[in-house]
Amino acid sequence: MNKKIFIFIFSLFFSINYAFGEIINDEFVDQTLKDKVFDKVKTNTNYNYENTERVVIKLTPKEIVSTKKYIQKGDILTFTVKQNVKVNNEVIILKGTTATARIKSYTTRGWAGIPGQILVDDFEIKGIDSNKLKSTYIKRGFDATAWIFPIKAVLTPIPFVGSITNLMIGGHGKISSKDTVVLYYYPNWTEKI
């Protein structure tokens, strides 16, 4: 009997998998996304990544950016290099050089202590191959979930009391001149031929 059940479930699984395996064309999605432009993922497949020696580049933001104020995906931010950057005792970036980056995504703060956050990427510094930069920077606001969720778990058995913890809000994500953005530059990555 067990063998028959196993064969039935096995054949049912594969018949369902086969039925849902074909690609379905969704006309609504095609029409909705027809005129939209999407960022292409930046890939560096033409590089040899074996050498892991890196140089630290420290940046300071020139302006304050916060999830409290109006920001948009794609906004360009400007930074200043904090100190000279050297490779093999040769200065490749001077202190005070301007760098730019884009806001790739952001989330506003939320209920139950969830913080706002800003994700910045696509850094560009004059004279540096941006393909050799490891450059994602994330700034989060005050995260209260570590203490709100345990309190909520304890209070939830009491009717309506656990819901009160939902009223607590997390902090705004904020990038200011007090922050130091650290990037890594890999000068020995070479292009494959």
C-alpha positions as CSV (number, residue, x, y, z in Angstrom):
1,M,0.0,0.0,0.0
2,N,2.8,2.4,0.9
3,K,4.4,1.8,-2.5
4,K,1.3,2.7,-4.3
5,I,0.9,5.9,-2.4
6,F,4.5,6.8,-3.1
7,I,4.1,6.2,-6.8
8,F,0.9,8.2,-6.8
9,I,2.5,11.2,-5.0
10,F,5.6,10.9,-7.2
11,S,3.6,11.0,-10.4
12,L,1.4,13.8,-9.2
13,F,4.4,15.9,-8.3
14,F,6.0,15.5,-11.8
15,S,2.7,16.0,-13.6
16,I,2.2,19.3,-11.7
17,N,5.8,20.3,-12.3
18,Y,5.4,19.6,-16.0
19,A,2.1,21.5,-16.3
20,F,3.5,24.6,-14.7
21,G,6.9,24.4,-16.5
22,E,5.8,26.2,-19.6
23,I,6.2,30.0,-19.9
24,I,3.0,31.9,-19.7
25,N,2.8,35.3,-21.6
26,D,1.2,37.9,-19.3
27,E,-0.3,40.6,-21.6
28,F,-1.1,42.9,-18.6
29,V,2.5,42.9,-17.5
30,D,3.8,43.4,-21.0
31,Q,1.5,46.4,-21.5
32,T,2.3,47.9,-18.1
33,L,6.1,47.6,-18.5
34,K,6.2,48.5,-22.2
35,D,7.5,52.1,-21.7
36,K,9.5,51.5,-18.5
37,V,13.3,51.8,-18.4
38,F,15.2,49.6,-16.0
39,D,18.7,49.8,-14.8
40,K,20.9,47.1,-16.0
41,V,22.9,45.2,-13.5
42,K,26.5,46.3,-13.6
43,T,28.6,43.2,-14.2
44,N,32.4,43.0,-14.5
45,T,32.8,39.6,-16.2
46,N,35.8,40.6,-18.1
47,Y,38.1,40.9,-15.1
48,N,40.4,38.5,-13.3
49,Y,39.5,38.6,-9.6
50,E,42.3,36.4,-8.3
51,N,44.3,39.2,-6.7
52,T,42.6,40.4,-3.5
53,E,45.0,43.2,-2.5
54,R,42.9,46.3,-1.9
55,V,43.3,50.0,-1.0
56,V,40.9,51.8,1.3
57,I,39.2,55.0,0.0
58,K,37.5,57.1,2.6
59,L,34.8,59.6,1.6
60,T,32.8,62.3,3.4
61,P,29.4,63.3,2.1
62,K,29.1,66.9,1.0
63,E,25.3,67.2,1.7
64,I,22.9,65.7,4.2
65,V,20.5,63.1,2.8
66,S,17.7,61.7,4.9
67,T,14.7,59.5,4.5
68,K,12.9,62.3,6.4
69,K,13.3,64.6,3.4
70,Y,12.2,63.9,-0.1
71,I,14.7,61.7,-1.9
72,Q,14.4,59.6,-5.1
73,K,16.0,56.5,-6.5
74,G,18.7,57.7,-8.9
75,D,19.5,61.0,-7.1
76,I,23.2,61.8,-7.4
77,L,25.2,62.5,-4.2
78,T,28.6,64.1,-4.0
79,F,31.4,63.1,-1.7
80,T,34.9,64.3,-0.9
81,V,38.0,62.1,-0.5
82,K,39.2,62.4,3.1
83,Q,42.9,61.5,2.5
84,N,45.4,60.8,-0.2
85,V,45.1,57.3,-1.7
86,K,48.3,55.5,-2.5
87,V,49.1,52.4,-4.6
88,N,52.7,51.3,-4.5
89,N,53.8,54.6,-2.8
90,E,52.2,56.6,-5.7
91,V,49.3,58.9,-5.0
92,I,46.4,57.9,-7.3
93,I,43.7,60.1,-5.6
94,L,44.4,63.4,-3.9
95,K,42.7,64.5,-0.7
96,G,39.7,66.7,-1.6
97,T,38.9,65.0,-4.9
98,T,35.1,64.9,-5.6
99,A,33.3,61.6,-6.0
100,T,29.7,60.9,-7.1
101,A,27.3,58.1,-6.4
102,R,23.6,57.3,-6.9
103,I,20.9,56.4,-4.5
104,K,20.0,52.8,-5.6
105,S,17.1,52.3,-3.2
106,Y,15.7,53.6,0.1
107,T,13.0,52.7,2.6
108,T,11.2,55.0,5.0
109,R,11.0,54.2,8.6
110,G,8.1,52.1,9.8
111,W,5.9,50.9,12.7
112,A,7.2,48.4,15.2
113,G,10.7,50.1,15.3
114,I,11.6,49.3,11.7
115,P,14.3,51.8,10.6
116,G,14.6,53.8,7.4
117,Q,17.6,53.0,5.2
118,I,19.4,54.4,2.2
119,L,21.5,52.3,-0.2
120,V,24.1,54.1,-2.3
121,D,26.1,52.6,-5.1
122,D,27.7,53.3,-8.5
123,F,30.5,55.4,-7.1
124,E,32.7,57.2,-9.6
125,I,36.0,59.0,-8.8
126,K,38.0,60.7,-11.5
127,G,41.0,58.7,-12.6
128,I,39.7,55.4,-11.1
129,D,38.2,52.5,-13.0
130,S,34.8,52.1,-11.2
131,N,34.8,48.5,-12.2
132,K,37.6,47.9,-9.7
133,L,35.6,49.5,-6.8
134,K,33.6,47.6,-4.2
135,S,31.3,50.4,-3.5
136,T,28.0,49.6,-1.9
137,Y,27.2,51.8,1.2
138,I,24.1,51.3,3.3
139,K,23.0,53.7,6.1
140,R,20.2,52.7,8.5
141,G,18.4,54.7,11.1
142,F,17.8,53.6,14.7
143,D,16.6,50.0,14.7
144,A,14.3,49.4,17.7
145,T,13.1,45.9,16.5
146,A,15.6,44.1,18.7
147,W,13.8,45.2,21.9
148,I,10.3,45.8,20.5
149,F,9.7,42.3,19.1
150,P,10.5,40.5,22.4
151,I,8.3,42.9,24.4
152,K,5.5,42.3,21.8
153,A,5.9,38.5,22.1
154,V,5.5,38.8,25.9
155,L,2.5,41.1,25.7
156,T,0.6,39.5,22.9
157,P,-1.3,36.9,25.0
158,I,-2.9,39.9,26.8
159,P,-5.7,41.1,24.5
160,F,-4.8,44.3,22.5
161,V,-1.7,45.1,24.7
162,G,0.8,43.5,22.3
163,S,-0.5,45.8,19.5
164,I,0.6,48.9,21.4
165,T,4.3,48.1,20.5
166,N,3.3,48.6,16.8
167,L,3.0,52.3,17.6
168,M,6.7,52.7,18.1
169,I,8.6,54.0,15.0
170,G,12.1,53.4,13.9
171,G,14.7,56.1,13.0
172,H,15.2,57.8,9.7
173,G,18.2,56.8,7.6
174,K,20.5,59.8,7.4
175,I,23.8,60.3,5.6
176,S,25.7,63.4,6.8
177,S,29.2,64.9,6.9
178,K,29.8,63.1,10.2
179,D,29.7,59.7,8.3
180,T,32.7,58.1,6.7
181,V,32.0,56.1,3.6
182,V,34.6,53.3,3.1
183,L,35.2,52.0,-0.4
184,Y,37.7,49.3,-1.5
185,Y,39.7,49.7,-4.7
186,Y,41.4,46.6,-6.2
187,P,44.2,48.0,-8.4
188,N,45.5,44.6,-9.5
189,W,42.3,43.4,-11.1
190,T,43.1,43.0,-14.7
191,E,41.0,42.7,-17.8
192,K,40.9,39.3,-19.4
193,I,42.0,39.2,-23.0
